[in-house]
């Protein structure tokens, strides 16, 4: 089912692209020089990964779209990223909460994807996993540092994690595309990532003196099907401006 | 088919050993371990297989171009760079001379102290793992060093500082 694989690859690529774009918004504004550089580096890693996924998706589609066409010439409703990654940067605690939730999931997913029956997906996952393990360690580290920090940093971290919690459900809820991929051994059963994700997130919360939001809380969904929050349109408007205004422009 | 091998693969390797990494010019792409293979396809086209260090490394394109230039300048007009992702690049592929050159340049080479932990288990919280990593200062050799930031000026480096000579320095991350 090439269509399903195409859709699945777009999800991987769009997650990386959208989060990379969000992190790039911090460039030059990070709360400390080291944080500025760290976020830019994470953004770069994600952008590189997105290129690999988009290229493969474009080849499968066979319509002559390259990675740039995929990233810059699709509209919000064509994007298949999780709602979590398109959420605004907010305060640094909001950015970190978003990153931490995603990094841990991303790590677990890529770990499984290294065993994909599709050798190209396995190769990109193997490459990306090394980078994402750094991302996950760093964001987990900072959640502990801020959670177990001052009264104010603790309160801000807890509020940010609570606020974004409802966007985490989508990561573990398979739809027809996810199920088709799992059936062919191309991707793991998404629901199987939930227990290890909760375990790690819970351990970090506990070291950070933070409270884990209720597991059975109501969850948002729709990103993977192209139904997005209002934030994605603004993000794409900025990201795609140049290609839209000056089609075919190159450096 | 005209079999016109213009150079032996050994010669090509020698040329590539002179192609500098654009971000750390003291080491070559061969020192870096990213050149995986050189072959002559049909005896006509020189194919160089390269494995990128980091997915988003901005130097990857420059490196491909530099390799192309190096071949073209030796009269190898028919050549191609192939990207190979698996097995993923690891700092274990840095040559010994590359490590020495990094150190002389003021960048601490990847530490062997944590070789057994190449696969990072996120169920162990990171700060403990980082504390266990010993990175000798490239300036004074002291091991009283600590990490300032997990990310440095490029994706492959972390920022450290030495508590003895008080100099900040880059550490080429073990990866």
Interface residues (C-beta under 8 A of the other chain):
Chain A: X34 X35 X37 X38 X40 X41 X42 X43 X44 X45 X46 X47 X48 X49 X51 X52 X104 X107 X119 X122 X123 X124 X126 X127 X128 X129 X130 X131 X133 X134 X136 X137 X138 X140 X141 X144 X199 X200 X203 X204 X207
Chain B: X52 X54 X55 X56 X57 X58 X85 X86 X87 X88 X89 X120 X122 X123 X125 X126 X127 X129 X130 X148 X149 X150 X151 X152 X153 X154 X155 X159 X173 X175
